[in-house]
Amino acid sequence: MASLSLPKHHFPSVLPTQTPRHNPSSKSLPIVSSSSHSQFYGLKLSSSSSFPIPSSSSSGKMFICAAKVDKGKVPPAFTLKDQDGKTVSLSKFKGKPVVLYFYPADETPGCTKQACAFRDSYEKFKKAGAQVVGVSGDDPSSHKAFAKKYKLPYTLLSDEGNKVRKEWGVPSDLFGTLPGRQTYVLDKNGVVQLIYNNQFQPEKHIDETLKFLQSL
């Protein structure tokens, strides 16, 4: 029996050929660099880091944690370890103004700038009668190395687990991925008189708090 063969081009493709479209959202974009470990003003990133996508109910604001400590209020008491492993309570600083600043992490660019700026203006804070205290989630040994490396003359407290940060309601940035940078000025009675938040201009914390203290 004779067979009939037809040229292949007589049979059109059933499905049209489509050129794959590039979807830029399908790949994660590097936040700062493509290196396996990056630091972004206090945020330690790894190549495997993933960031949560905010829900549709998100307000779109940078700060996402409602403040629990307000101006004119006495903040929650705490007891933490300093860079020497000694136990320090907030009540220790009562009797004179205290500048208590929460920062993301030791040895990150923004936090190092801020810490050194407080160091460089430390005598001005002393002249204003104020004590300077830094707080982050790093452990005491990290604080000790950080303070030694940059010759920081003030107390660094270890808030491991960020318990105090949460109790005080320090707002986070970048949809909760970056611990907030917030400074409080307490008067000699332990009452909050100033709250200053500026994640990306760490040195402004020193300018604003000094300006406030010198106006008293």
C-alpha positions in Angstrom: 0.0 0.0 0.0 1.5 3.3 -1.1 2.1 5.9 1.7 1.4 9.6 1.3 3.9 12.0 2.8 3.4 15.7 3.0 5.9 18.5 3.7 6.1 19.3 7.4 5.3 22.9 6.9 1.8 22.0 5.8 0.9 21.3 9.4 0.9 24.5 11.5 1.7 24.4 15.1 -1.3 23.9 17.3 0.0 26.3 20.0 1.5 29.6 19.0 5.2 30.1 19.9 5.7 32.8 22.5 8.9 34.5 23.5 9.4 34.1 27.2 9.0 37.4 29.0 11.5 38.5 31.6 9.8 39.1 34.9 12.1 41.3 37.0 10.2 40.5 40.1 10.9 36.8 39.8 14.5 37.3 41.0 15.6 38.8 44.3 17.6 41.9 43.9 20.6 42.6 46.0 20.0 45.3 48.6 23.5 46.7 48.7 25.9 44.4 47.0 26.2 40.9 45.6 28.7 39.8 48.3 27.7 37.0 50.5 27.7 39.2 53.6 26.7 42.8 53.4 26.1 45.5 56.0 23.4 48.1 55.6 23.4 50.7 58.4 23.1 48.1 61.0 21.5 45.2 59.0 23.7 42.2 58.5 22.7 40.4 55.3 23.6 37.1 53.8 22.9 35.9 50.3 20.2 33.6 51.6 18.4 36.4 53.4 14.7 36.8 52.5 12.5 39.8 53.2 8.9 39.5 54.1 6.5 41.2 51.7 4.1 43.6 53.5 0.5 42.7 53.4 -2.1 44.8 51.6 -3.1 46.4 54.9 0.4 47.9 55.3 0.4 51.6 55.6 3.5 51.8 53.6 5.4 53.8 56.3 9.0 53.1 57.0 8.5 52.6 60.8 6.2 49.7 61.6 6.1 49.4 65.4 3.8 51.7 67.4 5.7 53.5 70.1 5.0 52.4 73.7 7.2 55.0 75.4 6.0 58.6 74.9 7.4 62.0 75.8 6.4 62.9 79.4 6.2 59.3 80.5 8.5 57.1 82.6 9.7 54.2 80.5 9.7 50.6 81.6 12.6 49.7 84.0 15.2 47.2 82.9 18.4 45.5 84.1 21.0 44.5 81.5 24.6 43.6 81.4 27.2 46.1 80.2 30.4 45.5 78.1 32.2 44.3 81.2 29.5 41.8 82.1 28.3 43.9 85.0 24.6 44.2 85.8 23.2 47.7 85.2 19.7 49.0 86.0 18.0 52.0 84.5 17.5 53.4 88.0 21.3 53.7 88.3 21.2 56.7 86.0 18.5 58.6 88.0 19.6 61.9 89.4 21.0 63.3 86.1 19.9 63.4 82.5 20.7 60.3 80.4 20.9 59.9 76.7 19.9 56.3 75.9 20.3 55.3 72.3 19.1 52.1 70.7 21.1 51.1 67.7 21.0 48.0 65.3 24.3 46.3 65.8 28.0 46.7 66.7 30.6 47.0 63.9 28.1 48.1 61.2 28.8 51.3 59.2 26.0 53.5 60.5 26.3 52.3 64.1 30.1 52.8 64.1 29.6 56.4 62.9 27.0 57.0 65.5 29.1 55.5 68.3 32.2 57.5 67.3 30.2 60.7 67.1 28.9 60.2 70.6 32.5 59.5 71.6 33.8 62.7 70.0 31.1 64.8 71.7 31.3 63.0 75.0 32.8 65.9 76.9 30.0 68.1 75.6 27.5 65.7 77.0 29.4 65.6 80.3 29.4 69.4 80.4 25.6 69.3 79.9 25.4 67.0 82.9 24.2 64.0 80.9 25.3 60.4 80.7 25.4 58.4 77.4 24.3 54.8 77.2 24.1 52.7 74.1 21.8 49.6 73.7 21.7 46.9 71.1 21.1 43.1 70.9 24.8 42.2 70.8 26.2 40.2 73.7 28.6 41.8 76.3 31.8 40.4 74.6 30.8 42.0 71.3 30.2 45.3 73.1 33.6 45.0 74.9 35.4 44.5 71.6 33.5 47.3 69.9 34.1 49.7 72.8 37.8 48.8 72.9 38.4 49.1 69.2 36.8 52.6 69.0 37.8 53.8 72.5 34.2 54.4 73.5 34.1 56.1 77.0 30.5 55.3 77.8 28.3 52.3 78.8 27.0 49.8 76.2 24.2 47.5 77.3 23.4 44.1 76.0 19.7 43.6 75.2 19.9 40.0 73.9 16.6 38.9 72.5 15.6 42.6 72.1 13.3 42.4 75.1 13.8 46.0 76.2 13.6 47.2 72.7 10.2 45.6 72.4 9.0 46.9 75.8 10.0 50.4 74.9 8.4 50.0 71.4 11.4 51.1 69.4 10.2 51.0 65.8 11.8 48.8 63.2 12.6 49.8 59.7 12.5 48.2 56.3 9.3 46.2 57.1 10.7 44.9 60.3 14.0 43.5 58.9 16.2 46.3 60.4 16.3 47.1 64.2 15.4 50.7 64.7 17.8 53.5 65.6 16.1 55.6 68.3 17.4 57.9 71.0 15.7 58.9 74.2 16.6 61.8 76.5 15.5 61.2 80.1 15.6 64.0 82.7 17.0 63.6 86.2 13.7 62.1 87.4 13.7 59.4 84.7 11.0 61.0 82.6 11.3 61.0 78.8 11.8 64.5 77.4 12.9 63.8 73.9 12.5 60.9 71.4 14.5 61.1 68.2 14.4 58.6 65.3 16.6 58.7 62.2 17.8 55.5 60.8 19.9 56.7 57.9 21.6 59.8 59.4 23.1 58.3 62.6 25.2 61.3 63.4 22.1 63.5 63.6 21.2 61.8 66.9 24.2 63.5 68.5 23.4 67.0 67.1 19.7 66.8 68.1 20.2 65.5 71.6 23.0 68.0 72.4 21.0 70.8 71.1 18.1 69.8 73.3 20.3 69.3 76.4 22.0 72.7 75.9 18.6 74.4 75.7 17.6 73.2 79.1 
